[in-house]
Amino acid sequence: MPESFILLLIVIILALVFDFINGFHDTANAIATSVSTRVLSPKVAVLMAAFLNMIGALSGTAVAKTVGAGLVEAISITQITIISALSAAIIWDLLTWYFGLPTSSSHAILSGVVGAAIATSGFKVVIMKGVYKILIGLVLSPLIGFVLSILLMSFLMRIFSKSTPMLVSNLFGRLQVLSAAYMAFSHGSNDAQKTMGIITMALVSYYQLKDFHVPLWVIIICATAMALGTAAGGWRIIKTLGVKLVQLRPIHGFAAETAAATVIEVASRIGLPLSTTHVISSTIMGVGASKRFSAVRWGIGKNIVLAWVLTLPACLIISWIICKILHLFF
């Protein structure tokens, strides 16, 4: 079996491992609020998230095309480049999962691709227009989510200001099931596509293809891997997002999930890869701040933001180092 084909198989395996880890690392994105408000039991919430993550992953390929063809020149990189990027993202995801930090798998893999591509062929293969587009999305999406969640929460509080607490809790206890499902679907529609883009990038490199097209079998295996990862759960991060960051009630969980899912879904349809972790974290902080500024445990929020900031340079450097080492042997 030719060495290049073996490397392609390694890329596909690593990509599916990353997708699986992404699933359990980011399970909290879809279900933390539902679990913390006791609307859903952890087991039911995880199973629902797994199923809807898969359905969302099957819903389109616009983000995959942006990741695979809009970030670096796919034809100019090698399988080693992609292996390095995936390895860096996996290492970072496992490290931050261990410490219960809801960092961005999106940041990890995207910066990993850029770092490894630079190590392979220099800065010339980086498509700066695509990098700027992704950075703008990664920066603006949490801000938009934060503002949108405050506006939605303020609207709901005004509408239900004269309702009894029991009525509000019962109503939004039911509605939050729908918002959690919406969040799980949107998570799959954005995050799983990043892995689809990585695998297709590897196929383009191996077969020297001119057109970037995501095959059906790639869509199916990526959707399945993320669903299985989601089913495995990510309880450390669920606790950080759903319990430590701010105390939530069903109405707050509904507002946070609906605002986050809307931002993510719009981005998925226009092919903009963003961090689902950042968006849901910011909407949770937004609904907390709408009650009162002190309702948010800003010390926890500061640690989350610090982990966000570290992800980009850390994964870029890790992938660059791994790529340089691997190129000594291949």
C-alpha positions, 0 to 999 in steps of 0.5 A: 500500500503506497505511503501517501494512501496510508497517510490519507487513511491516517488523516481520515481516522484522526479527523473522525477522532477529532469529530468524536472529541468535538462531540463530547467536548461541545455537548455542553453547548446544546444541553448545559442550560437544559440540564442545569434548569432540570428541564431534561435529565442528563441522559435524555438531554445527551441522547437528544443532542446526539440525534439532532447533532447528526441531523444538523450535520447532514443539513448542508456543506457551506461551512465545510467549503469555507474551511476546506477551500477558503482558508489555505490553498488545499492543492499546496499542502500535504497529508502531513499538514492536515495530520499536524493540524488535527493532532494539535486540535485533538491535544488542545481539546483533550487538555481543555476538556480535562480542566473543564474549560469550554474552549473552541474546537473551531478555533483549535482546528482552524488555527491548527490548519493555518499553523501547519500550512505555514510550516509546510509551504510558508505564508503564501498558501494562506488565503488571507481573505478567508482568514479575515472572514473567519476571524470576523465571525469568531469575534463578532458572533459572541458579541451578537449573541450576548446582545441578542440574548439580553434583548430577547430576555428583556422582551420575555421579562416584559411580556411575562412580568405579571405572570406567576413564577409557576406559570413562567417555569412550567411554560418555559420548561416545555419551551426549553426542550424545543430551544435545546433541540434547536441548539443541538441541530445548529451545533451539528450544522456548523461544527461537524462541517468543519471536519467534513472540510478537513477530510475533503481537503485531504482528498483534494490534496491526495487526488490533486482535484481542481474542484472542492466537493464534499462527498456524501460518505464524508458527510455521513461519517462525520455526522455519525462521529459527532453524534457518537461523541455527543452521546459520550457526554462532556460533564465537566464542561456542562458543569462549568457552563450550566452551573458555575457561570450563572444560575439559570431558570427555564426562561433564561435557558430558553432565551440563551439557547434560542439566541445562540442557535439563531446566530449559529444557524444563520452563520451555517447557511452563509458558510461562516464557521464560528465557535458554538462554544463562544456563542452559547457561553456569551448568550448565557452571560447575556441572560445573566447580565439582563437580571443584574450585572452581578448575577454572572460570575465574571471570574469564571467568565474571565477564565473562559475568555482567557482560554478562548484567547490562548486557543488561537496562538497555542494551536497554531504553534503546536501544529507548526511544531508537530508539522516540522517534526513530522516533515523530518521523517516524511 
